[in-house]
């Protein structure tokens, strides 16, 4: 009996492989407006903020920031796996600050409120004749949270969300409202484009966009060696291209998007066909390769045509924890081979595929892609499993290739290591200290990154 790609991806094994063309209902975000405990999307990070404040206007936020003497951490959708948010002080929730503020047809730019979810921004921008140039594959994040960590998609010559930020509006820890762009407050602008939520609270973000466009989305399974050997050529063929090598297997899932004027052809959702993840996780690691090869080789190719904001983003119902590093493009494929070989050699008990993408350089100070194009490589472990043994083995491989950690994903680095990877880290610290001399926006994790005392 044949097995469709979407049936297999709907299972727990490959729902974690991101169900790229099979849309399902979103899991609700863990957001409240009280002093209730907070946890991130995966459930691994938790804290007990003394209060949650959800301003209904920028002025309310400014008044709160000015009058609050304790610590403050802004929160979006909680999709970061690094402890950027946890605090025992005040948590600021921006759900009420959502929507399009202004737009310009001539320049194809738009200003959105920072609490706008990416899932909502697509239809909003489409109504005004615009679309974001590139998008990440998860659409639950808020605009403010996504640029805070330089969230990205994939595509040769295409940047992260931070690369397309044209302006920011920021409420400082002292309650001042600052507008910044390349000409006005340029240092604050460069720092705020990838800001870790450490400068204050963003209320508005301007983006360089383009006219709406459609993408033909294709997915298929192919031998990993073939995918690696053809990667450079395929990146030229498809505007958005990535692959996901299966662990303990010889195959990869390939996802490619190509611009088209063709008729819309939405994907057909299918039901979960069983807990394949559960079955495979009970197999000894040494016995998995033939089974996984058999299953994934039977996946049928699939395609769809959708508006760009639907084609590029996906919904993840199966929760996980993630580590991601970005390495030089010329080193990326060697790095991913070493990770795959290490997982096999050591018999690491993990099932979720890797994810491999390419991102263009930008000049945002703390972007992972500042100064040069990068290949990003992600590893994952299902929520509820201890990810540390796996991540602790793989992280040094990323270091070997000079990798920069994704700010929103698990990593163990502090200021000493990061200052060698990010040439503008000290510039960022200078701006952060000027805007937040008392350290109101810091928690322990951010203080470790910025070499500041909490």
N, C-alpha and C positions, 0 to 999 in steps of 0.2 A: 504494500500500500504506500502510495506517495505521501509525502508530508510537505505541506506548504511552508514557505518561509515564515508567514505571519503566524501560523499555528505554533511553530516552534518558538518564535520570538515571544509569543504570548505566555509561554511557560515561564516558570520562575527562573530557569537557567538563563534564558536570553531576554526576558523582560529586563533583566539587568544588563543585557546587551543592547538595551535602549529602545527596543520596539520601534525602529525608525519610521516605518510606514504604517504601523498599526496604532491608531489613536484610541485611547481609553479614557475613562473619567479620571480627573485629577484628584489626588489625595488632598484633603483640606490643609491649609497652612495653619501652623500652630501660633496663632496671634490672638492676644487678648488685650484688654484695656484695664487691667487691675494689677494687684501685687502678686498674682498667681505665679507659680514656678514657670520658668521658661525652659524649653528644650529645642534643639535644632531639628532639622528635617529627619536626620537619621536616628535621632534619639540618643546619640552618644554624648553630646554636650548638654549640660544642664546647669542652671543657676537659679537663684532666688532673689530677683530684684526687689528692692524695697518698694518701688512703685513703677507703674507703667503709665506713660503719658502719651496720649494720642491727640496732638493739636489739630484743631479744625481750620487753622489758618496759620500763615507765616508769622503774623503778629503774636498769636498765642504762643508759638514756639519761641520767638525771640524773648517774650516776657518770662517764659519758663526758664530758658537758659540763663538769663540775667539774674533771676531770683534764686536759682538752685545752687547751693554751695557745694554739694557733693558731686560724685562722679556721674557721668552720663555716657551711655552707649546707644547709638541708633541701631535699629534692627529692621531688616527687610523681610524676606520670606524665610530666613533661617536656613538657607541652602549652603552655607559655608560649613566645612568640616574642620576648619581650624578655629581656635577659640577667640575669634575677633569680638564676639558679642557678649559672652558671659560677664555678668556684673552683679554685685550685691547692692548696687546703688540704683540709679534711675535708668529705665529703659524707655527710649523714645520710639514710638511706632508711627509710621508715616502713612498708614492706609488711607487717611482722610485727604492727604495731599496728592491727588491723582488727576490726570487728564492733560490735555494739550493747552498750553498757555498762549502760545502765539506761533505763527508760521509765516514763511515767505515763499511764494511761488517761484520768484525769479532765481533765488539761490538754492531752492529745494532744501531749506532748513526748517527745523521746528524746535520749539522749546516745550519740554514735558515736565510735569511735576515729578519730583524724585520718588514719590510713593507709587507711581504708576507701575503696574505689573507688565512685564514683557508680553504676556499673553493678551493683555488688553491693548497694548500700544499698536499692535499690527492693524487691527480694525480701525482704531482711532486715526492712524496715519493714512490708511487707505482712503478714508472719507475725505481727506484733504489733498488727495492726489500724491501721497508720498509713501516711501517704504524705507526701512533701515537697510543699509548696504550689506550688512552681514549680521548674523544672529547666532547665539549659542544654541545648543541642542536641548536645553531645559528652558521652559518659558515661565516658570513660577516666580523668578526673581523680580525684585523691584528695580527700577532704573537706577536709583541711588546705590543699592547694594551691588548691582552688576558692575557698574564702573568702578566702585570702590576697590574691587579685586581684579580689574582688567579682564573680566569675563569675555570669552571669545568663541567663535565658531571655527570654520576652516576654509581655506581657499588660497591658492597662490595669488599674491598681490592684494589680499584682503586682510584688513586689520581687525583687532579686537574692538569691542564697543568703545573703549577709552580713546582709540585712534580717531574716532569720528566725533568726539565731543568738541563743540565750538565755543561753548560758554558754560559757566556754572554760577549758581546763586547759592550762597552759603550763609547760614546763621552761626556765628562764632560762639565759643563757650561763654563769652561775656555778653551775648545777645546782640552784637552788631550784625547787620546784614551787608554782605559784600558781594558785588558782581565782579566776575573776572573772566577775561578772555585773553587772546594773544596780545592785545594792545593795552588793555586795562588790567592792572594787577597781574601781569604775566607770570610771575613766580607762583602766586597762589593758584592761578589757572593750571600751571604744569603740575603742581603738587596735588590739586584736587581731582585731576583726571583719573588718578589711581590713588585713593586717599586713605584706605583702610578704616574709614570712619573716624579718623584721628584728628581732623582739622576743625570739626564742628559738625553741623547737620546740614546736608545739602537739601535745598527745597526745590530747585529747578535745574534742569540740564538741557543745554542746546545741542542738537545733533545735525551733522551734515548727512542728508538723506539722498535718495534718488527717486525717480518716478516708479510707481508700482510695477512689478514684473512677476512673471510666472516661472516656475521651475519644473522640469521633468525630473522626477526623482527615481533612481534605479538602485536596486540592491540585489546582490548575488553573492554566492559563496565560491571561493577560488583557493587554490593552493597558496599558502602563505609565501612560499619562495617566489612564485610567479608574481604575486602582488608586489612584493618588495622590489623585484627586478624591474617591474613596469611602472613603479610609482612616479618617477619624474615625468615620464611621458603622459601618464594619466592625469597628472595635475595640470598639464597644458590642455588636455582634451576637455576636462570638466571644470566649471567655475568653482564648485565646492566638491571636495573629494577627501575621503578618509577611509581607513580600514581598521578592523577590530580583530586582531589575531586571537583565536581561541587558545586557551591554555591546555596543555597536554593533548594537543591535536595538531594536525598538519594543515589546517584550513583557516581562512579569515573570512569574516563578513565584510563586504565592500559596499560603501554607500557613496553614490555619486549624484550630483545635481547639475543639470544643464539648462540654461535659459531657453525658453521656448515661447512661441506664439500659438501653440496648439491649444485645442479645446481642453477644458478642465476635466480631469479624470481622478476623482477622489479615491483614496485607498478604501478598501472594504474591510471594516473591523471584523475580527474573528474572536471567538471565545477561547479562554484558556483550556488547553487540551490535557492538562494534568501537570503534576509537580515534577517535571523532568529534573529540575535542580535537586529536589529532595532525593530522587532515585540515584543520580550520579554522585551526590555527596556521600552516599552510603557505600559506593564502590571504592575499593582500595585505589590509591592514586595510580599505581602501576597498571591497573586494568582499565583506566579511563580512555586512553588514546583510541583504541579500536572502536569503542562504543560511541565516543563523541564524533570521530570521523564518519562513522556510519550515519549518525543522526544528521549532522550538518551537511554532509554531501548530498543528502536527499532534499535539501531545501530548494524550493523552486524560485527562480528569479521573479522579481516583482517590480512594478513601476506605477507611478501616479503622476498627475499633473495638478499642481496647486499653486495658489498665491504664495509668494516667497515666505511670508511670515508663518504660513502653515507648513510648508515643505521643510523648512530648516529646523523647526522646533518640535520637541516631543514631550510626552508626559511620562513620568516615571512613577509607577505605583509601588514597585518593589524597592525598598530602601537599602542604602548601602553607605559605606564610608569610602573616601577616595583620596589618593595621593596623586599629584600631577607635577611634573617638572617639564620645563621647556629647555631644549638643547639646541645647539647650532644645527641648521638644516643639514649641513654636510655630515653631521655625526648622528643624526636621528635614527636612520635605519640600522646602523651598527649597534646603537644603544638598545633598540627594540629587540634585535636578535639576541643580544647578551641577556636581556631580561627573560626572554622565552627559554633560552638554554639553561639559565639558572633555575627557573621554576621546574624544568624537567629534571635537571641533574640532582637537585636537592629534594625532589618529590614534594614540592610545596602544595599543601592542600588548599587550592583556590580554584574557582571555576569561572568567575566573570571574566570575559575577554578584556584584553588591553584595548586602549583607544589611541589612535595615532592621527594627528592633524598637523597642518602647516598654517602659520600665521605671519603676515607681513610685519615689518618693523614699524615702529612709531617713535615719537619723541617724548612721550609721557614719562616723567622721571622714574616712577616705580612700576611701570608696565613691565611684564616679563619679556616683552618684545622691544623694549627701548633700545634703539641703536642697531638692531639687526633682526632679520627674519629668523623665526624659530620653528622647530618641530616640537609639538607638545605630546607627551606620552603619559597616559593615565593608567593607574592600577586601582582595583576595587576589591572590596570584601563586603559581602552581604551584611546588613545590620543584624546585630545579635550574635555575630561571630567576632572573636578577638582578632582585630586586624594587625596588631603590633608585630607578631612574629613574621608575617609576610612583608609588611612595609619596612620593617627594620633591616631585612635582608636586601631589599631592592633599592632603598634610598641611597646607599653608598655607590651603587651603579650610576645613578643620576649624577652624583657628585663627581665621579670619575670623568664624566663628559662635560663638566662645567655647567650643569643644569641649574636653572633658576626655579625655585618653587612657586607654584600658584599660591597666591595669598589666601585664597579661600579653601585650600585643600590641606590635608595633613602634611606637616613637615616639622623638623626638629631644629631648624636653624635659628640663630640669634644674630645680634648686630655684628659680631666679629666676622662670621662667615658671609653674611648678607652684604656687608659693606664692600667686600671684594667682588661681589656679583653685580651689584647695582651701583654704578659710578655716581649717581645723583642721590644716594641715600642720605648723605650729610646735608645736601641742599634741602631735601624734604624735611629733615629734622630741624633745620634752621627755621623754616616756615612754620612747622608745627609748634615749635617752642614759642615763636613770636605770637601766634594766634591763641595758644593754650599754655601760658607760662606756668600755671598751677597744676597742669596735668589732669584736668577734669575729664578729658576724653580718653584717658589711658586705662586699660586693664593690665593684668600681669603679662599677657601674651604680647600686647602691643608695646609695652614698656621694654620687654626683652628684645623686640625687633629694633626699637628706636634708641636703645641704650639710655633710657630715662628711668628714673626712680618713680614708683607709684606712691 
